[in-house]
Amino acid sequence: MRLARSSRLSRRMVLPGLLLVQAAWAGWLAVAGGLPTVLLIPFALVVVIGTVVVLIGAVRDRAVRTSADRSARGRRFVAVVAAATLLAGPACFSAQIVDPTRDGSGGDASVGTRQDASVTAPFTVAPPALWGGHGSLSTEQAALVARARAAGGGQNGGPLFLTDSWAISAAVIDATGDSVLTDGGYSGQVPVFTEADLASMIASGRNRLFVVQDRAPADDPVRRTVEQRACTSLGTWGESDGQSGSGGGGTRVAAADLGSSRGKPTTSGFGLWQCS
């Protein structure tokens, strides 16, 4: 506000300058990150209009001042517009989470250059669920839960399994109330467990069941743990290499075989693994 009241134009131009830098940065992220068009358009409109309003307010602040009250009202209006402009980008980026197909575990719902080329469906807002979420599982998720329980998951206070996908863990927790450990955070890139942590869980028996996405990156600690320990596959579900998973299990898979079906942006399946 002090800058807005300054008699020097250069000081009053600080806020418009910050908005221009913010707009350029957020715009680059929106394009590089594949922000859905339905969110990109209002984001662009708010940023452009807001920046123009703040810029005009800074340039004409002294010229239009006819009274102290009018000047104060004008500065408050400009401050509100500036705040809305600064928050437009983060708000639109965060709004992607209301589309359940953008599960947040990769570039499809993140801000940056890791865009998942397989996400081509239009942006669709999930129907509201005001009382405890959806409370149901897909056929594949239900089969996963049943197989994990049959393998001893969730017993003696332990987790049902540990996964690198919050979309899987959130659905299971919401529908069953079971404890599920999740690695990767919202973006899928935030480290939670190291490979040493996972090895310690296996050795102590606290958890030996792991769910890995087909598209997990090569440096994913959950995937690396499963690969390096040559764990036993208890089932795969969803699409993998263009084919539907069978949900069969009991096959011991070497690291090279597991890696051959990972890291492909066109896959959307997941598998359950038991490590010892």
Buried (B, 14 or more C-beta within 10 A) or exposed (E): EEEBBBEEEEBBBEBBEBBBEBBEEBBEBBEBBBBBEBBBEEBBEBBBBBBBBBBEBBBEBBEEBEEEEEBEEBBEEBBEBBEBBBBBBEBBBBBBEEBEBBBBBBBBBBBBEBBBEBBEEEBEEEEEEEEEEBEEBBEBBBBBBEBBBEBBBBEEEBBBBBBBBBBBBBBBBBBBEBBBBBBBEBBBBEEBBEBEBBBEBBEEEBBBBBBBBBBBBEEBBBBBBBBEBBBBBBBBBBBBEEEEBEBEBEEEBEBEEBBEBBBBBEBBBBBBBBBE
